[in-house]
Amino acid sequence: MSYSWDIKSVARGHAMLIAKILRGTKPSDLPYIQEARFELMINLKTAKALDLEIPTNKLARADAVIE
C-alpha cells in the first residue's frame, strides 16, 4: 500500500511556479503550496506474494489497484 501525494498534481504545481519565476516573479514572492490531494494505491500482486489479505472496503476506497 502507498498513501502519498498525487504526483501529477505536484508536477503541475511545480511547473506553474517555475513558469512564474521565468517570467520574472521573485521566488520570495511566491506562496507556499500545501498539497491537498492524496492517493491510495494498493499492489495486490505483492500482497498475494506476502500472503496478505486486503479488506474489500480498502480496495473500494483505493485510487489505484495494481493486479
N, C-alpha and C positions, 0 to 999 in steps of 0.2 A: 504494500500500500504506500501511496505517496499523497501527501496533502501539502500543496505548495501554490505559489502564485501562478496565475495564468501567464505563461511565458510570452505568448503573442501580445498580450496587453502590455506587459513590461517593455518588450522591444518597441512597440508602437509609441509608448510614452517617452522612452529614451530618444527615439528618432525625432519626436517633436521638440524635445529640449535641445538636441544638437542643432536642429534647423534654426531655432531661435537664436542660439549662440552664433551660428554662422551668419545670421542676418544682422548681428551687432549687439544683441542684448548681453549685458554683463551677467556672468553666471551667478553673481551675488544677488541679482535682482529676480532670479527665477525662484518660484515657490518649491518647497519640498513636497513631493507627491508620495503619499502612502497608498500602497496597493490595496484595493478593496475586494477584488475578485480572486477567489482561490479555487483550485481544482482538486478533486479527489480521484485518484487513479488507482485501479486495482489490477494486479497481474495474476490472473487465475492459473496460468501455466506454472509460475513459481510457487504459488500456494499449493498447487497439486503436488509438485515435486517435494515440497516440505511436509506434505500430508496435513495441510491446514484446511479447515472448512470455513468459508466466508459466509456469514449470515445473508440471507436473501434481501433483508432490508438495507444492508450496506451496499449490496450490488445495485439495488434500485436507486440509491442516492448518488452513486458514483457518476462522475462526468465522463470517465473513460474506463472501459474494461478490456484488458488485453487477454485474449484467449489462446 
